Amino acid sequence: LASGPDACFAVQVVAGLASEYAENSCPLSIEVGGERICEMEFETGPDEYSGSWRDLGFMFGPECVTGNSADIVFRVGQFKTVGDVPWDSQVMVKRLRVKRLVAADRLDIEVGRQGDEWFLADGFYGREGDTRAGGPAWRWTRQRARVLVPVKKGKGQASLRVRYLLEGRPQTMPVPEPEFAWNGEVLSGTVSTGRAGSARCADVRFELSAGQASRRVNTLEIRSPVWIPSDHGLGTDNRELGIMMCSVSVVR
């Protein structure tokens, strides 16, 4: 790993549980270079690849790198099988990729377009949209989704903007009102509506204090009520859908 003062490293993992069941979960924490990077409930479901495989992303900074390498440690809890018999859980890693990024004073994450996967921790479905025709791109979130946002370390405030589409759901349903949290702290922002091409969209703007913008690697969490298309007569789509995320931008 080529380190540096503004470097950070995005990791994409395809992993699963050593379980007989496609739907399962266990506590999972990930440490890099002795520092705890993330802690979560690792859940797998049959809609992700085959069996229990799923995508997982995380980031770490140069402080976790020693020489030109970093040790990644997966610490897992337990899951239960039929009969409530506890078993030691094992996370199986099918693929692990690492990409070096450089944190800057401005970052634009275009969700739904090529390369967005390096910034998505979990809670998103696949890419959608007709980008060849110049239309908007997006990914549906689940009830809870997380975006990884690297910001150049320094002093001063930062502005954060989140854009999502107001399309894709029955007209009888209310406009979604998601909640956003920055490193675990719920944010209060200003919402405006407009258009992204021919699609209606919402822009939510937040002003981050110097303290809130002091980390190199940050987590933006989106929490949204969900709906299931098949429950509304829309085919056989049984996904639990939150909002249609388009982009995340941050400027120091």
Solvent accessible surface area in square Angstrom, and as a share of the most:
residue,aa,sasa,rsa
1,L,69,0.34
2,A,70,0.54
3,S,49,0.32
4,G,21,0.20
5,P,111,0.70
6,D,41,0.21
7,A,1,0.01
8,C,0,0.00
9,F,1,0.00
10,A,0,0.00
11,V,1,0.01
12,Q,18,0.08
13,V,1,0.01
14,V,9,0.05
15,A,0,0.00
16,G,0,0.00
17,L,1,0.00
18,A,44,0.34
19,S,28,0.18
20,E,131,0.59
21,Y,92,0.35
22,A,32,0.25
23,E,119,0.54
24,N,25,0.13
25,S,38,0.25
26,C,1,0.00
27,P,70,0.44
28,L,2,0.01
29,S,9,0.06
30,I,0,0.00
31,E,26,0.12
32,V,0,0.00
33,G,43,0.42
34,G,71,0.69
35,E,78,0.35
36,R,133,0.49
37,I,44,0.22
38,C,18,0.11
39,E,114,0.51
40,M,20,0.09
41,E,85,0.38
42,F,0,0.00
43,E,100,0.45
44,T,9,0.05
45,G,10,0.10
46,P,78,0.49
47,D,89,0.46
48,E,35,0.16
49,Y,121,0.46
50,S,82,0.53
51,G,44,0.42
52,S,11,0.07
53,W,50,0.18
54,R,19,0.07
55,D,69,0.35
56,L,2,0.01
57,G,2,0.02
58,F,3,0.01
59,M,3,0.01
60,F,4,0.02
61,G,3,0.03
62,P,24,0.15
63,E,111,0.50
64,C,4,0.02
65,V,21,0.12
66,T,112,0.65
67,G,73,0.70
68,N,110,0.56
69,S,63,0.41
70,A,27,0.21
71,D,108,0.56
72,I,49,0.25
73,V,58,0.33
74,F,56,0.23
75,R,128,0.47
76,V,50,0.29
77,G,25,0.24
78,Q,101,0.45
79,F,11,0.05
80,K,134,0.57
81,T,20,0.12
82,V,115,0.66
83,G,64,0.62
84,D,103,0.53
85,V,77,0.44
86,P,79,0.50
87,W,137,0.48
88,D,118,0.61
89,S,8,0.05
90,Q,116,0.52
91,V,26,0.15
92,M,74,0.33
93,V,67,0.38
94,K,127,0.54
95,R,121,0.44
96,L,71,0.36
97,R,88,0.32
98,V,61,0.35
99,K,88,0.37
100,R,108,0.39
101,L,28,0.14
102,V,95,0.55
103,A,4,0.03
104,A,48,0.37
105,D,69,0.36
106,R,142,0.52
107,L,33,0.16
108,D,73,0.38
109,I,3,0.02
110,E,96,0.43
111,V,1,0.01
112,G,5,0.04
113,R,82,0.30
114,Q,160,0.71
115,G,25,0.24
116,D,4,0.02
117,E,33,0.15
118,W,26,0.09
119,F,30,0.13
120,L,14,0.07
121,A,3,0.03
122,D,16,0.08
123,G,11,0.11
124,F,26,0.11
125,Y,23,0.09
126,G,45,0.43
127,R,96,0.35
128,E,56,0.25
129,G,37,0.36
130,D,77,0.40
131,T,54,0.32
132,R,228,0.83
133,A,82,0.63
134,G,66,0.64
135,G,19,0.18
136,P,29,0.18
137,A,5,0.04
138,W,43,0.15
139,R,29,0.11
140,W,12,0.04
141,T,0,0.00
142,R,62,0.23
143,Q,108,0.48
144,R,108,0.40
145,A,0,0.00
146,R,19,0.07
147,V,0,0.00
148,L,10,0.05
149,V,0,0.00
150,P,5,0.03
151,V,2,0.01
152,K,73,0.31
153,K,105,0.45
154,G,40,0.39
155,K,191,0.81
156,G,33,0.31
157,Q,123,0.55
158,A,4,0.03
159,S,47,0.30
160,L,2,0.01
161,R,60,0.22
162,V,0,0.00
163,R,56,0.21
164,Y,8,0.03
165,L,5,0.02
166,L,13,0.06
167,E,57,0.25
168,G,48,0.46
169,R,44,0.16
170,P,31,0.20
171,Q,188,0.84
172,T,129,0.75
173,M,40,0.18
174,P,106,0.66
175,V,89,0.51
176,P,14,0.09
177,E,151,0.68
178,P,20,0.12
179,E,74,0.33
180,F,9,0.04
181,A,0,0.00
182,W,3,0.01
183,N,41,0.21
184,G,61,0.59
185,E,92,0.41
186,V,80,0.46
187,L,24,0.12
188,S,113,0.73
189,G,37,0.36
190,T,97,0.56
191,V,90,0.52
192,S,58,0.38
193,T,102,0.59
194,G,36,0.35
195,R,150,0.55
196,A,17,0.13
197,G,67,0.65
198,S,100,0.65
199,A,12,0.09
200,R,103,0.38
201,C,1,0.01
202,A,2,0.02
203,D,16,0.08
204,V,6,0.03
205,R,127,0.46
206,F,6,0.03
207,E,127,0.57
208,L,2,0.01
209,S,50,0.32
210,A,49,0.38
211,G,58,0.56
212,Q,36,0.16
213,A,1,0.00
214,S,52,0.34
215,R,131,0.48
216,R,32,0.12
217,V,36,0.21
218,N,0,0.00
219,T,35,0.20
220,L,0,0.00
221,E,21,0.09
222,I,1,0.00
223,R,79,0.29
224,S,5,0.03
225,P,92,0.58
226,V,50,0.29
227,W,14,0.05
228,I,48,0.24
229,P,7,0.04
230,S,34,0.22
231,D,105,0.54
232,H,83,0.37
233,G,66,0.64
234,L,87,0.43
235,G,60,0.57
236,T,125,0.73
237,D,44,0.23
238,N,109,0.56
239,R,68,0.25
240,E,88,0.39
241,L,4,0.02
242,G,0,0.00
243,I,1,0.01
244,M,8,0.03
245,M,0,0.00
246,C,12,0.07
247,S,14,0.09
248,V,1,0.01
249,S,11,0.07
250,V,3,0.02
251,V,56,0.32
252,R,63,0.23
